[in-house]
Amino acid sequence: MSEDDEQIRYVPLRPADEYHRAPQRRAFVLSELSVTRLVIICELDQPLTGRSRPTMSMKITQYLRMSDDSMVRLDMDRGVSSFKHGWERPVSWKSAAQDVIDEVLDLVRADGVDGESFPWEEYAEAARVRGIEVGPDELKDLPHTVLISDELTKVFEF
């Protein structure tokens, strides 16, 4: 191997003249896209104020993933706060990943008509308000994903 092969080389990703142009947003038409899945994102939220006990809060935000991989927020946010009673130091919120996912799904499904399924009618209406034509029956057939933020994975120790 020659010395030239061992050197790090810089290769621009685009021509130099493009670096001086302002970035442009790509136009898209929602009616040309289809919904591919329901995505539920869980993030660490600001703890409740005025509490003397250790508190952990989680924000749950729901999205529709579109066929171009963009996501449209449904504005059907949920959340949960946990308190430690009779705690010891250091405080541990350790939980199994599956237990956290099950709790998130239980909270979201509680908004459904029967408490056993997702609120499909509400999802379809929220999508229509955002210009996405999709019915509750179509949404029922789609897969769903629960994503947990890095901060929460550290809190839950998994």
Residue pairs with C-beta under 8 A, 6 or more apart in sequence:
12 19
28 68
28 70
30 66
30 72
30 130
30 131
30 132
31 131
31 133
33 66
33 67
33 68
33 70
33 132
34 66
34 67
34 134
35 64
35 65
35 66
35 67
35 127
35 132
35 134
35 138
35 139
35 142
36 65
36 66
36 67
36 142
37 64
37 65
37 142
37 143
37 144
37 145
38 62
38 63
38 64
38 65
38 118
38 123
38 139
38 142
38 143
38 144
38 145
39 62
39 63
39 64
39 65
39 71
39 144
39 145
39 147
40 60
40 61
40 62
40 63
40 104
40 105
40 108
40 144
40 145
40 146
40 147
41 60
41 61
41 62
41 63
41 147
41 149
42 58
42 59
42 60
42 100
42 104
42 146
42 147
42 148
42 149
42 152
43 58
43 59
43 61
43 149
43 151
43 152
44 56
44 57
44 58
44 59
44 149
44 151
44 152
44 155
45 57
45 58
45 59
45 79
45 81
46 57
47 55
47 56
47 57
47 81
48 55
48 57
48 81
51 83
53 83
53 84
53 85
53 87
54 83
54 84
54 87
54 91
55 81
55 82
55 83
55 84
56 81
56 82
56 93
56 155
57 79
57 80
57 81
57 82
58 79
58 80
58 81
58 104
58 152
59 77
59 78
59 79
60 77
60 78
60 79
60 80
60 104
60 107
60 108
61 73
61 77
62 73
62 74
62 76
62 77
62 78
62 108
62 123
63 71
63 72
63 73
63 74
64 71
64 72
64 74
64 123
64 127
64 132
64 134
65 71
65 145
66 72
66 132
72 127
72 130
72 132
74 123
74 126
74 127
75 126
76 111
76 119
76 122
76 123
76 126
78 107
78 108
78 111
80 103
80 107
82 93
84 91
92 157
93 155
93 156
93 157
94 156
94 157
94 158
95 156
95 157
95 158
96 158
97 148
97 153
97 156
97 158
100 148
100 152
100 156
100 158
101 146
101 148
104 146
105 146
108 118
108 119
109 115
109 116
109 117
109 118
111 118
111 119
111 122
112 118
112 119
112 120
113 119
113 121
117 140
118 139
118 140
118 144
120 136
120 137
120 139
120 140
121 136
123 136
123 139
124 134
124 135
124 136
124 138
124 139
127 133
127 134
127 139
128 134
148 156
